[in-house]
Amino acid sequence: MVDYLTKWPQAYPLKTKTATEVTECIVKCFHQFEVPTRILTDQGREFVNAINKNVCAKMGIQRSLCSPYHPQTNGLVERMNGTIQRALRKLVADKPEDWDEYLDAVMFGLRTKKQMTTKFSPYFLMFGREARYPTEVPEHFMVDISVEDVVAEEKVSQGVTNLEEIKDILHGNISKQEKSTRERLRQGIPKCHFRVGDQVWRQNVRSQQRKGGKLEANFLGPFQITALEGKSADLLSEDGKVF
């Protein structure tokens, strides 16, 4: 789940994606933050069902659905899913079954990193200040009576007091990024030209064809091109095998 304004991502590990489990996670997110006015989902059965529909109706949430076979409608979430998968892939190495142990750390990193569109971190936009990293906490932190004085003194973060000004900057940054994206799409993707002898990487199609393969490497290699014919190529691996 991703908030479209602040880009705050929220993710929960699930063994299955039944309607009951997914709806429980959605409600859990509402309890942790707040009830949104609208949610946008694809048309998977885990979202389009009587349980989810009744929960949204009772909470006064408007439901919007993506067009079938058109993931671009909810591109923000699709890109975030890809980012989470890439981060987990680097951490789990040869133990992809342990991915859930690294999920919280990955999400903390994404929430505290400056976002390309907003130019702010999601954490700052949610709480009005930047997060404190574990490395910033002194190793030997002495707690004495002065801590009580600090706690007793109520202070509002400067980021919270300037919230309206930050929102104006935020909307301006989003508009600029949307304009830049539209211009890039109009220009199209430049074509790649390969030659015999080039070093290339080969897409790992098997990772997308089997269950649990999403955390495997997306590309394999490097390989050397030994022959080209139309859109086909012979690839030579480092151990001498030809593909």
C-alpha positions as CSV (number, residue, x, y, z in Angstrom):
1,M,0.0,0.0,0.0
2,V,1.2,3.5,-0.9
3,D,-0.1,6.9,0.0
4,Y,-0.3,8.9,-3.2
5,L,0.6,12.3,-1.5
6,T,3.4,11.5,0.8
7,K,4.5,8.2,-1.0
8,W,4.6,6.4,2.3
9,P,4.7,2.7,1.7
10,Q,3.2,0.0,3.9
11,A,3.8,-3.7,3.5
12,Y,2.9,-6.8,5.5
13,P,4.2,-10.4,5.1
14,L,1.5,-12.9,4.2
15,K,1.6,-16.7,3.7
16,T,-1.4,-16.5,1.3
17,K,-3.4,-13.7,-0.2
18,T,-6.9,-14.7,0.7
19,A,-9.6,-12.1,1.0
20,T,-9.7,-12.4,4.8
21,E,-5.9,-12.0,5.3
22,V,-5.6,-9.1,2.9
23,T,-8.6,-7.3,4.4
24,E,-7.2,-7.8,7.9
25,C,-3.9,-6.1,6.8
26,I,-5.8,-3.2,5.2
27,V,-7.8,-2.7,8.4
28,K,-4.5,-2.9,10.4
29,C,-3.1,-0.1,8.2
30,F,-6.2,2.0,8.9
31,H,-5.7,1.5,12.7
32,Q,-2.0,2.4,12.5
33,F,-2.6,5.7,10.6
34,E,-6.2,6.7,9.6
35,V,-9.1,5.7,7.3
36,P,-8.5,7.0,3.8
37,T,-11.3,8.6,1.7
38,R,-10.5,6.4,-1.3
39,I,-8.4,3.3,-2.1
40,L,-7.3,2.2,-5.6
41,T,-6.7,-1.5,-6.2
42,D,-6.5,-4.0,-9.1
43,Q,-9.3,-6.4,-9.7
44,G,-7.7,-9.4,-8.0
45,R,-10.0,-11.6,-5.9
46,E,-8.1,-10.6,-2.8
47,F,-9.5,-7.1,-3.3
48,V,-12.7,-7.6,-5.2
49,N,-14.8,-9.6,-2.7
50,A,-17.7,-9.2,-0.3
51,I,-15.5,-8.9,2.8
52,N,-13.5,-6.0,1.4
53,K,-16.6,-4.3,0.0
54,N,-18.4,-4.5,3.3
55,V,-15.4,-3.1,5.3
56,C,-15.1,-0.2,3.0
57,A,-18.8,0.5,3.1
58,K,-18.9,0.6,6.9
59,M,-15.9,2.9,7.0
60,G,-17.1,5.2,4.3
61,I,-14.3,4.5,1.9
62,Q,-14.7,4.9,-1.8
63,R,-13.3,2.0,-3.8
64,S,-11.7,2.5,-7.3
65,L,-10.5,-0.4,-9.5
66,C,-7.8,-0.5,-12.1
67,S,-8.6,-1.4,-15.7
68,P,-8.0,-5.1,-16.3
69,Y,-4.6,-6.0,-17.7
70,H,-3.5,-2.3,-17.4
71,P,-1.1,-2.1,-14.4
72,Q,-0.1,1.5,-15.4
73,T,-3.3,2.7,-13.7
74,N,-1.7,2.0,-10.4
75,G,1.8,2.5,-11.5
76,L,3.0,3.9,-8.1
77,V,2.2,0.7,-6.3
78,E,3.6,-1.5,-9.1
79,R,6.9,0.4,-9.1
80,M,7.1,0.2,-5.3
81,N,6.5,-3.6,-5.4
82,G,9.4,-3.8,-7.8
83,T,11.6,-1.7,-5.6
84,I,10.8,-3.9,-2.5
85,Q,11.6,-7.1,-4.5
86,R,14.9,-5.7,-5.7
87,A,15.9,-4.7,-2.2
88,L,14.9,-8.0,-0.7
89,R,16.7,-9.9,-3.5
90,K,20.0,-8.2,-2.5
91,L,19.5,-9.1,1.2
92,V,18.2,-12.7,1.1
93,A,21.0,-13.9,-1.2
94,D,20.6,-17.7,-1.3
95,K,17.9,-17.9,1.4
96,P,14.8,-16.4,-0.4
97,E,12.5,-18.2,2.0
98,D,13.6,-15.8,4.8
99,W,12.5,-12.7,3.0
100,D,10.0,-11.7,5.7
101,E,12.8,-11.3,8.2
102,Y,14.2,-8.4,6.1
103,L,10.9,-6.7,5.2
104,D,10.8,-4.2,8.1
105,A,14.3,-3.0,7.4
106,V,13.7,-2.6,3.7
107,M,10.5,-0.6,4.4
108,F,12.3,1.7,6.9
109,G,14.9,2.4,4.3
110,L,12.3,3.3,1.7
111,R,10.4,5.5,4.1
112,T,13.4,7.5,5.1
113,K,14.9,8.0,1.6
114,K,14.2,11.1,-0.3
115,Q,11.6,10.4,-3.0
116,M,12.3,11.5,-6.6
117,T,8.9,13.0,-7.2
118,T,8.2,14.9,-3.9
119,K,11.9,15.7,-3.1
120,F,11.1,14.8,0.5
121,S,11.3,11.5,2.4
122,P,7.9,9.9,3.1
123,Y,9.0,9.9,6.8
124,F,9.4,13.7,6.9
125,L,6.1,14.3,5.2
126,M,4.3,12.0,7.7
127,F,5.9,13.2,10.9
128,G,7.4,16.6,10.2
129,R,11.0,15.6,10.9
130,E,13.6,13.2,9.5
131,A,14.0,9.8,11.2
132,R,16.9,9.0,13.6
133,Y,19.0,6.2,12.3
134,P,20.4,3.6,14.8
135,T,23.9,4.8,13.9
136,E,22.9,8.3,15.3
137,V,22.1,7.0,18.8
138,P,25.2,7.1,21.1
139,E,26.6,3.8,22.0
140,H,26.9,4.8,25.7
141,F,23.8,6.9,26.3
142,M,23.5,8.1,29.9
143,V,20.0,8.6,31.3
144,D,19.8,11.0,34.2
145,I,17.2,13.5,35.7
146,S,17.7,15.9,32.8
147,V,15.8,13.5,30.5
148,E,12.6,14.1,32.5
149,D,13.0,17.9,31.9
150,V,13.3,17.3,28.1
151,V,10.3,15.0,28.0
152,A,8.2,17.5,30.1
153,E,9.0,20.3,27.6
154,E,6.5,20.1,24.8
155,K,7.9,21.1,21.5
156,V,6.4,21.0,18.0
157,S,8.7,20.1,15.1
158,Q,9.4,22.9,12.8
159,G,8.3,20.7,9.9
160,V,4.8,20.4,11.5
161,T,4.4,24.1,12.0
162,N,5.4,24.7,8.4
163,L,3.1,21.9,7.1
164,E,1.0,24.1,4.8
165,E,4.1,25.7,3.2
166,I,5.6,22.2,2.7
167,K,2.4,21.0,1.1
168,D,2.6,23.8,-1.5
169,I,6.2,22.9,-2.3
170,L,5.2,19.2,-2.5
171,H,2.4,19.8,-5.0
172,G,4.7,21.9,-7.1
173,N,7.4,19.1,-7.1
174,I,4.8,16.5,-8.1
175,S,3.6,18.6,-11.0
176,K,7.1,19.1,-12.3
177,Q,7.8,15.4,-12.1
178,E,4.6,14.5,-13.9
179,K,5.5,17.0,-16.7
180,S,9.0,15.6,-17.0
181,T,7.6,12.0,-17.2
182,R,5.1,12.9,-19.9
183,E,7.9,14.5,-21.9
184,R,10.1,11.4,-21.5
185,L,7.4,9.1,-22.7
186,R,6.7,11.3,-25.8
187,Q,10.4,10.9,-26.7
188,G,10.2,7.1,-26.6
189,I,12.8,4.6,-25.5
190,P,16.1,4.7,-27.4
191,K,16.9,1.6,-29.4
192,C,19.9,-0.6,-28.4
193,H,22.3,-1.9,-31.0
194,F,24.3,-5.0,-30.2
195,R,27.4,-6.3,-32.0
196,V,29.4,-9.6,-31.9
197,G,31.8,-9.4,-29.0
198,D,29.7,-7.2,-26.8
199,Q,29.3,-8.2,-23.1
200,V,25.6,-8.5,-22.2
201,W,23.3,-9.8,-19.4
202,R,20.6,-12.3,-20.1
203,Q,17.1,-12.0,-18.6
204,N,16.3,-14.8,-16.1
205,V,12.9,-15.8,-17.5
206,R,12.7,-18.8,-15.2
207,S,12.5,-16.5,-12.1
208,Q,9.2,-15.1,-13.4
209,Q,7.8,-18.5,-14.4
210,R,7.9,-20.4,-11.1
211,K,6.4,-19.7,-7.7
212,G,8.7,-18.0,-5.3
213,G,11.1,-17.0,-8.1
214,K,10.7,-13.3,-7.8
215,L,13.6,-13.0,-5.4
216,E,16.0,-14.7,-7.8
217,A,18.3,-12.5,-9.9
218,N,16.5,-10.8,-12.8
219,F,19.5,-11.1,-15.1
220,L,22.3,-13.7,-15.5
221,G,25.7,-13.2,-16.9
222,P,27.8,-11.6,-18.1
223,F,27.8,-13.3,-21.5
224,Q,29.6,-12.5,-24.8
225,I,27.8,-12.3,-28.1
226,T,29.3,-14.8,-30.5
227,A,26.7,-14.6,-33.3
228,L,23.8,-12.4,-34.3
229,E,20.9,-13.3,-36.7
230,G,17.8,-11.0,-36.7
231,K,16.5,-10.8,-33.1
232,S,18.4,-14.0,-32.1
233,A,21.9,-14.1,-30.6
234,D,24.3,-16.8,-29.5
235,L,25.8,-16.1,-26.0
236,L,29.0,-17.5,-24.6
237,S,29.2,-17.8,-20.8
238,E,32.4,-17.4,-18.8
239,D,32.6,-21.2,-18.3
240,G,32.5,-21.8,-22.1
241,K,28.8,-22.8,-22.5
242,V,26.8,-21.4,-25.4
243,F,23.2,-20.3,-25.0
